[in-house]
Amino acid sequence: MHSKNFMFKTIKPITPSLRSLKVLMKPKLSEKKWLKNQSSKIKPRTGRNNKGHITSFHKGGGHKKVYRLVDLARINSQGVILSLDYDPYRKAFIAQVYNKITKNFYYILAPKNLNKGSFIVSGSKAQIRLGNALPFYNIPVGMLIHNVSKKIMYKGQYARSAGCYSQLIQKTKDYARIRLASGEQRLIPIKALASLGIVSNQNTKLETIGKAGRSRWKNRRPKVRGVAMNPIDHPHGGGEGKTSGGRPSVTPWGKPTKGYKTSSLQNSMIIVPATRKLK
């Protein structure tokens, strides 16, 4: 594949898997090793619970990875961006930050267009600048934000994946109203923090894996349909020849799926629920 688009790497199509492969160019990423004091090993669970039963299907294998400890709370932190790094556990890039006051190194989620050498600050005294984390009462209405905390003095939980963002649409005395990527509108305490900008690596959705082996590297196993299983493995399994399942679509544990609501709890902080996208 000789791509004329400078976004992708130019790959010679010498095999069928390389012919359909699309990989983004990432020239800004550092090739240095990760911070050892901000990383840890995670034992792979391969989709199993504490009893060894599979609760999340189609997981297992994959390349050995090191988990980076990312500062998602951003409480009274500041520093200089030393580099943009790759994180094997997320699609977004992370930024390595050095705090001159505490002499500490740490990671944050890297927003789009954040460059090496930029100075970032978090807290109520921070300026309206890309990468800074501010309480909602200091953020202008209409601003695009990411890594949004839903509680005061708590880590960010919304808009953290690659290319994601939320938008501040209203402020009151006690709450801020934000619109999430799903269309849901939610109330957040006005003193909670959010980082300015859009999460980096927005074009990752344009990549193609090229072959099944690349999925296996990423801990993804083949997806097996319920109707192709045996009756002991799935409610849709069994039958003579090919069958349609013989009942409405259910999970392996017999609960209705495909849009069935499993929770009756009402959240008072949700103003407008997420819009359902029917396929």
C-alpha positions as CSV (number, residue, x, y, z in Angstrom):
1,M,0.0,0.0,0.0
2,H,1.6,3.2,-1.2
3,S,-0.5,5.8,0.6
4,K,-0.6,9.3,-0.7
5,N,-2.0,10.4,2.7
6,F,0.9,11.6,4.9
7,M,-1.2,10.5,8.0
8,F,-0.4,6.8,7.3
9,K,2.9,4.9,7.1
10,T,3.9,3.8,3.6
11,I,3.9,0.0,3.5
12,K,4.9,-2.2,0.6
13,P,2.1,-4.8,-0.1
14,I,4.3,-7.9,-0.2
15,T,1.8,-10.0,1.7
16,P,-2.1,-9.9,1.8
17,S,-2.1,-8.8,5.4
18,L,0.1,-5.8,4.6
19,R,-2.0,-4.9,1.6
20,S,-5.0,-3.9,3.8
21,L,-3.0,-2.6,6.7
22,K,-3.2,1.1,7.7
23,V,-1.0,2.4,10.5
24,L,-0.9,6.0,11.6
25,M,2.4,7.9,11.7
26,K,3.3,9.0,15.2
27,P,6.4,11.2,14.8
28,K,5.9,13.1,18.1
29,L,6.0,10.0,20.3
30,S,9.2,9.4,22.4
31,E,11.2,6.2,22.1
32,K,12.5,6.4,25.7
33,K,11.6,3.8,28.2
34,W,8.7,4.3,30.5
35,L,9.0,5.8,34.0
36,K,9.7,2.8,36.3
37,N,8.3,4.6,39.4
38,Q,5.1,5.3,37.5
39,S,4.4,1.8,36.2
40,S,3.4,-1.6,37.4
41,K,2.6,-5.0,36.1
42,I,-1.0,-6.3,35.9
43,K,-1.7,-10.0,36.0
44,P,-3.8,-10.9,32.9
45,R,-7.2,-12.1,33.9
46,T,-8.1,-13.3,30.4
47,G,-11.8,-12.5,31.0
48,R,-12.1,-14.7,34.1
49,N,-13.4,-13.9,37.6
50,N,-12.0,-15.0,41.0
51,K,-13.5,-18.5,40.5
52,G,-11.8,-19.0,37.2
53,H,-15.1,-18.8,35.3
54,I,-15.2,-16.8,32.0
55,T,-17.3,-13.7,32.5
56,S,-16.1,-11.7,29.5
57,F,-15.7,-13.8,26.4
58,H,-13.2,-13.5,23.6
59,K,-10.2,-12.4,25.7
60,G,-6.8,-14.0,26.2
61,G,-3.2,-14.1,25.0
62,G,-1.7,-10.9,23.8
63,H,1.7,-9.3,24.1
64,K,3.2,-8.6,27.5
65,K,2.4,-5.1,28.7
66,V,3.4,-2.7,31.4
67,Y,0.7,-0.5,32.9
68,R,1.4,3.2,33.3
69,L,0.1,5.0,36.3
70,V,-1.6,8.1,34.9
71,D,-2.6,11.0,37.2
72,L,-6.3,11.4,36.4
73,A,-7.1,13.5,39.5
74,R,-4.8,16.5,38.5
75,I,-5.2,18.0,42.0
76,N,-2.9,21.0,42.4
77,S,-0.3,19.7,40.0
78,Q,2.0,21.5,37.6
79,G,5.0,20.9,35.5
80,V,6.7,20.9,32.1
81,I,5.9,18.4,29.3
82,L,9.0,16.3,28.7
83,S,7.6,14.0,26.0
84,L,4.6,12.3,24.5
85,D,4.5,8.6,25.1
86,Y,2.7,5.5,23.9
87,D,0.5,3.6,26.4
88,P,-0.3,0.0,25.6
89,Y,-3.4,0.0,27.8
90,R,-5.2,2.9,26.0
91,K,-5.5,4.3,22.6
92,A,-4.8,7.9,23.7
93,F,-1.3,9.2,24.1
94,I,0.1,10.1,27.5
95,A,2.4,13.0,28.4
96,Q,5.4,12.7,30.7
97,V,5.5,15.7,33.1
98,Y,8.2,17.0,35.4
99,N,7.3,19.1,38.4
100,K,10.2,21.4,39.3
101,I,8.9,22.1,42.8
102,T,8.4,18.5,44.0
103,K,11.1,17.1,41.7
104,N,8.7,14.4,40.6
105,F,7.9,12.8,37.2
106,Y,4.4,11.7,36.4
107,Y,2.0,11.0,33.5
108,I,-1.2,12.7,32.4
109,L,-3.6,12.2,29.5
110,A,-2.2,14.1,26.5
111,P,-4.7,16.4,24.8
112,K,-4.6,17.1,21.0
113,N,-1.9,19.6,19.9
114,L,-0.1,19.5,23.2
115,N,3.7,19.9,22.5
116,K,6.9,19.1,24.3
117,G,8.0,22.0,26.5
118,S,4.5,23.2,27.3
119,F,3.8,24.2,30.9
120,I,0.6,22.9,32.5
121,V,-1.1,23.8,35.7
122,S,-4.1,22.5,37.5
123,G,-6.3,24.2,40.1
124,S,-8.4,27.3,40.5
125,K,-5.5,29.7,39.6
126,A,-4.8,28.0,36.3
127,Q,-5.2,29.9,33.0
128,I,-7.5,29.0,30.2
129,R,-4.9,27.1,28.2
130,L,-4.7,23.7,26.5
131,G,-3.8,20.9,28.9
132,N,-4.6,22.8,32.1
133,A,-7.2,21.4,34.6
134,L,-9.6,23.9,36.1
135,P,-12.8,23.8,38.3
136,F,-16.0,24.3,36.3
137,Y,-16.7,27.7,37.7
138,N,-13.5,29.0,35.9
139,I,-14.2,27.3,32.6
140,P,-16.1,29.4,29.9
141,V,-19.4,28.0,28.6
142,G,-19.0,26.2,25.3
143,M,-15.4,25.0,26.0
144,L,-14.4,21.5,24.9
145,I,-13.1,19.5,27.9
146,H,-11.9,16.0,28.7
147,N,-11.0,13.9,31.8
148,V,-14.0,15.2,33.6
149,S,-14.4,14.4,37.3
150,K,-17.9,13.7,38.5
151,K,-17.0,14.4,42.2
152,I,-15.0,17.0,44.0
153,M,-11.3,16.0,44.6
154,Y,-11.8,12.9,42.5
155,K,-10.2,11.4,39.4
156,G,-11.6,12.1,35.9
157,Q,-14.0,9.5,34.6
158,Y,-15.6,11.0,31.5
159,A,-14.1,11.7,28.0
160,R,-10.8,9.8,28.5
161,S,-10.5,7.7,25.3
162,A,-8.7,8.8,22.1
163,G,-10.4,11.7,20.3
164,C,-13.1,12.0,23.0
165,Y,-14.4,15.3,24.5
166,S,-17.3,16.8,26.4
167,Q,-18.8,20.3,26.2
168,L,-19.7,22.6,29.0
169,I,-23.1,24.0,28.1
170,Q,-24.4,25.7,31.3
171,K,-23.3,26.8,34.8
172,T,-25.4,27.5,37.9
173,K,-24.4,28.2,41.5
174,D,-23.8,24.6,42.5
175,Y,-23.7,22.6,39.3
176,A,-22.3,22.6,35.8
177,R,-24.2,21.0,32.9
178,I,-22.1,19.1,30.3
179,R,-22.9,17.2,27.1
180,L,-21.1,13.9,26.7
181,A,-20.2,12.2,23.4
182,S,-23.2,10.0,23.6
183,G,-25.5,13.0,23.7
184,E,-26.2,12.5,27.4
185,Q,-26.4,15.8,29.5
186,R,-25.3,15.4,33.0
187,L,-24.9,17.7,36.1
188,I,-21.4,17.9,37.7
189,P,-20.5,19.7,40.9
190,I,-19.2,23.2,40.0
191,K,-16.0,22.7,42.0
192,A,-15.1,19.5,40.2
193,L,-12.1,19.6,37.8
194,A,-11.9,19.1,34.0
195,S,-9.0,19.3,31.6
196,L,-9.2,21.6,28.6
197,G,-9.0,20.3,25.1
198,I,-9.7,17.1,23.1
199,V,-8.0,13.8,23.9
200,S,-5.1,13.0,21.5
201,N,-4.8,10.4,18.7
202,Q,-8.2,11.4,17.3
203,N,-7.5,9.5,14.0
204,T,-7.0,6.1,15.6
205,K,-10.4,5.0,14.3
206,L,-9.0,5.2,10.7
207,E,-6.5,2.4,11.3
208,T,-7.1,-1.1,10.1
209,I,-5.5,-4.2,11.6
210,G,-4.8,-6.0,8.3
211,K,-4.9,-9.5,9.8
212,A,-6.3,-11.6,12.6
213,G,-2.9,-12.0,14.2
214,R,-2.8,-8.3,15.0
215,S,-6.0,-8.7,17.0
216,R,-4.4,-11.6,18.9
217,W,-1.5,-9.3,19.9
218,K,-4.1,-7.0,21.5
219,N,-5.6,-9.7,23.7
220,R,-8.6,-10.3,21.4
221,R,-9.7,-13.9,20.6
222,P,-12.2,-14.9,17.9
223,K,-15.8,-14.1,18.5
224,V,-18.0,-17.2,18.4
225,R,-21.8,-16.9,17.8
226,G,-24.1,-18.5,20.3
227,V,-25.9,-20.5,17.6
228,A,-22.6,-22.1,16.7
229,M,-22.1,-23.4,20.2
230,N,-23.4,-26.5,22.0
231,P,-26.5,-26.3,24.3
232,I,-24.3,-26.5,27.4
233,D,-22.4,-23.4,26.3
234,H,-25.2,-21.1,25.2
235,P,-29.0,-20.9,25.2
236,H,-28.9,-20.6,21.4
237,G,-26.7,-23.6,20.9
238,G,-27.5,-27.1,19.6
239,G,-30.1,-28.2,17.1
240,E,-29.8,-30.3,14.0
241,G,-28.2,-28.4,11.2
242,K,-28.2,-24.7,11.1
243,T,-30.8,-23.0,13.3
244,S,-31.8,-19.5,14.1
245,G,-31.6,-20.0,17.9
246,G,-35.3,-20.5,18.3
247,R,-35.9,-17.7,20.8
248,P,-35.2,-14.0,21.2
249,S,-31.6,-13.0,21.5
250,V,-30.2,-13.6,25.0
251,T,-26.8,-13.5,26.7
252,P,-25.0,-16.7,27.6
253,W,-26.7,-16.5,31.0
254,G,-30.2,-16.2,29.5
255,K,-30.9,-12.5,29.9
256,P,-32.5,-10.6,27.0
257,T,-30.0,-8.6,25.0
258,K,-30.0,-6.1,22.1
259,G,-31.3,-3.0,23.8
260,Y,-32.9,-4.7,26.9
261,K,-32.5,-2.4,30.0
262,T,-31.0,-4.3,32.9
263,S,-31.2,-1.5,35.4
264,S,-34.2,0.2,36.9
265,L,-32.2,2.8,38.9
266,Q,-32.7,6.5,38.1
267,N,-29.9,8.9,38.3
268,S,-31.0,12.4,39.3
269,M,-27.8,13.9,37.9
270,I,-28.7,12.9,34.3
271,I,-30.8,15.6,32.7
272,V,-31.0,14.2,29.1
273,P,-30.3,10.4,28.7
274,A,-27.9,9.2,26.0
275,T,-29.4,8.8,22.5
276,R,-29.7,5.2,21.5
277,K,-28.1,4.4,18.1
278,L,-30.2,1.7,16.4
279,K,-28.3,-0.4,13.9
